[in-house]
Amino acid sequence: MRYVRGQQVVMVLISLIAVSAFLSMPYSTLLPVFADKVLAKSAQPVLESVCNAASSIGVSCQSPGALTYGLLMAATGIGALIGALAVASLPADARRGRLLTMGNLGFPALVILVALSRSFVLTALLLMGVGFSFVFQNALGNTLLQLTTPDGLRGRVMSFYTLTFKRHDALWRGSSRPDGQLARRAAGGGSWRGGLPGLRLVRRLALSGSAPDGVTI
């Protein structure tokens, strides 16, 4: 704990991931409301095409309404897969710190655009970007933490990082009921405001760190 507090780069990296997880990740809790209340009408042409294609091979759509949410989650997963492959393909001398900052700023910005969108196709494309930026920033943050931490402390620092991330993950999952009730009352509108504090704080944190010797950030 003393090492984490005393190393600005390590503290900034952990703070970036923690802030992003706490302020932006609840979008997935509210996504079923968007699928049901906001995007249902614009999704009808897509659902009809998918169900017609499925019926041609002998598969029936038992619950077309649930398909809307399923397709949105699938779009997020595709973006996440692309983000993971993008991080894995980075060269050794890549400016990972700058890329991490771009991912940290892009993630809440895309969440805000998702909240403002009323088109199913546009929302699915934006969610691909959300999945991409989320995995991109977390994989880069994990990589930079391991590169900047001495061998003797790496396990303890990574356990602190995991504890911080999972604690925020548990907090927003535990608050899903009030979030869902609020979203139902607002019919999905106005939730974009929740991304603004995260966008401001992530930018402030991202500009405050400096890299240790021998590490390309």
C-alpha positions in Angstrom: 0.0 0.0 0.0 2.8 2.4 0.8 4.5 1.6 -2.5 1.2 2.3 -4.4 0.7 5.6 -2.6 4.3 6.6 -3.1 4.5 5.9 -6.9 2.6 8.5 -8.9 2.4 6.5 -12.1 1.1 3.4 -10.3 -1.5 5.4 -8.4 -2.6 7.2 -11.5 -3.0 3.9 -13.4 -5.0 2.3 -10.7 -7.1 5.5 -10.3 -7.8 5.7 -14.0 -9.2 2.1 -14.1 -11.1 2.6 -10.8 -12.8 5.9 -11.9 -13.7 4.4 -15.2 -15.2 1.3 -13.6 -17.2 3.2 -11.0 -18.6 6.0 -13.2 -19.0 4.4 -16.7 -19.6 0.7 -16.3 -23.2 1.0 -14.9 -24.2 1.5 -18.6 -24.6 -2.2 -18.8 -27.1 -2.2 -15.9 -29.2 0.3 -17.8 -28.9 -1.3 -21.2 -32.0 -3.5 -20.9 -34.1 -0.4 -20.3 -32.7 1.2 -23.5 -33.3 -2.0 -25.5 -36.9 -2.2 -24.3 -38.0 1.5 -23.9 -35.8 3.5 -26.2 -34.6 1.3 -29.1 -37.5 -1.2 -29.5 -39.1 0.7 -32.4 -36.0 1.4 -34.4 -34.9 -2.2 -33.9 -38.0 -3.7 -35.5 -36.6 -3.9 -39.1 -33.4 -5.6 -37.8 -35.3 -8.0 -35.7 -37.6 -8.9 -38.6 -34.6 -9.6 -40.9 -32.9 -11.7 -38.3 -36.1 -13.7 -37.5 -36.8 -14.2 -41.2 -33.3 -15.5 -41.8 -33.6 -17.8 -38.8 -36.9 -19.2 -39.9 -35.5 -20.0 -43.3 -33.1 -22.5 -41.6 -35.8 -23.9 -39.3 -35.1 -21.7 -36.2 -37.9 -19.6 -34.7 -37.5 -16.4 -32.7 -39.2 -17.3 -29.4 -38.7 -13.8 -27.8 -37.9 -11.1 -30.4 -37.9 -8.4 -27.6 -35.0 -10.2 -25.9 -33.2 -10.3 -29.2 -32.7 -6.5 -29.2 -30.7 -6.7 -25.9 -28.8 -9.8 -27.1 -27.7 -8.1 -30.3 -26.5 -5.0 -28.4 -24.5 -7.2 -26.0 -23.1 -9.1 -29.0 -21.9 -5.8 -30.5 -20.2 -5.0 -27.2 -18.5 -8.3 -27.2 -17.3 -8.0 -30.8 -15.7 -4.6 -29.9 -14.1 -6.1 -26.8 -12.6 -8.9 -28.9 -11.2 -6.4 -31.4 -9.8 -4.3 -28.6 -8.0 -7.2 -27.0 -6.4 -8.2 -30.4 -5.4 -4.6 -30.9 -3.5 -4.4 -27.6 -1.9 -7.8 -28.3 -0.6 -6.6 -31.7 1.0 -3.4 -30.4 4.8 -3.1 -31.0 7.2 -3.1 -28.1 7.9 0.7 -28.5 4.3 1.8 -28.7 3.3 4.8 -26.7 1.0 2.8 -24.4 0.4 5.7 -22.0 -1.0 7.9 -24.7 -3.1 5.0 -26.0 -4.4 4.4 -22.5 -5.4 8.0 -22.2 -7.3 7.8 -25.5 -9.1 4.7 -24.3 -10.0 6.3 -21.0 -11.4 9.4 -22.7 -13.1 7.5 -25.4 -14.9 5.0 -23.1 -17.1 7.6 -21.2 -17.5 9.7 -24.4 -18.9 6.7 -26.3 -21.2 5.9 -23.3 -22.6 9.4 -23.5 -23.3 9.0 -27.2 -25.0 5.7 -26.6 -27.3 7.4 -24.1 -28.1 10.1 -26.6 -28.7 7.7 -29.5 -32.3 6.7 -30.5 -31.2 4.5 -33.5 -30.7 0.8 -32.9 -28.0 0.4 -35.6 -26.1 3.5 -34.4 -26.3 2.3 -30.8 -24.9 -1.2 -31.8 -22.0 0.5 -33.6 -21.3 2.7 -30.6 -21.4 -0.2 -28.3 -18.7 -1.9 -30.4 -16.6 1.2 -29.7 -17.6 1.0 -26.0 -16.4 -2.7 -25.8 -13.3 -1.9 -27.7 -12.3 1.1 -25.5 -13.1 -0.7 -22.3 -10.9 -3.7 -23.0 -8.3 -1.5 -24.6 -7.9 0.7 -21.6 -8.0 -2.2 -19.1 -5.5 -4.3 -20.9 -3.1 -1.4 -21.4 -3.5 -0.4 -17.7 -2.7 -3.9 -16.6 0.3 -4.1 -18.9 1.7 -0.7 -17.8 1.3 -1.6 -14.1 3.3 -4.8 -14.6 6.0 -3.0 -16.6 6.4 -0.2 -14.0 6.3 -2.4 -10.9 9.5 -4.2 -9.6 9.5 -7.9 -9.7 9.3 -8.3 -5.9 6.2 -6.1 -5.6 4.4 -7.0 -8.8 2.1 -9.6 -7.3 1.0 -7.4 -4.4 0.4 -4.3 -6.7 -1.6 -6.4 -9.1 -3.7 -7.8 -6.2 -4.4 -4.3 -5.1 -5.4 -3.3 -8.6 -7.7 -6.3 -8.9 -9.2 -5.6 -5.5 -9.9 -1.9 -6.5 -11.4 -2.9 -9.8 -13.6 -5.7 -8.4 -14.7 -3.6 -5.5 -16.1 -0.9 -7.8 -17.5 -3.7 -10.0 -19.4 -5.1 -7.0 -20.6 -1.6 -6.0 -22.3 -0.9 -9.3 -23.7 -4.4 -9.6 -25.1 -4.1 -6.1 -26.8 -0.8 -7.0 -28.5 -2.2 -10.1 -32.0 -2.0 -8.6 -32.1 1.7 -7.9 -30.3 2.4 -11.2 -32.9 0.3 -13.0 -35.8 2.1 -11.2 -34.3 5.5 -12.1 -33.8 4.5 -15.7 -37.4 3.3 -16.0 -38.7 6.6 -14.7 -36.5 8.5 -17.1 -37.1 6.1 -20.0 -33.4 6.2 -20.6 -33.2 10.0 -21.0 -30.7 12.1 -19.1 -28.4 9.2 -18.1 -25.7 10.6 -20.3 -25.0 13.1 -17.5 -23.5 10.3 -15.4 -20.6 10.1 -17.9 -19.5 13.7 -17.7 -17.8 13.6 -14.2 -16.0 10.4 -15.3 -14.8 12.1 -18.5 -13.5 15.2 -16.6 -11.8 13.1 -13.8 -10.2 10.6 -16.2 -8.7 13.5 -18.2 -7.3 15.1 -15.1 -5.7 11.9 -13.9 -4.4 11.0 -17.3 -2.4 14.2 -17.5 -0.9 14.0 -14.0 1.5 11.0 -14.3 5.1 10.6 -15.6 6.8 7.4 -16.5 9.7 5.8 -14.7 13.0 5.3 -16.4 13.1 2.5 -19.0 9.3 2.4 -19.6 7.8 3.8 -22.7 4.5 5.6 -21.8 
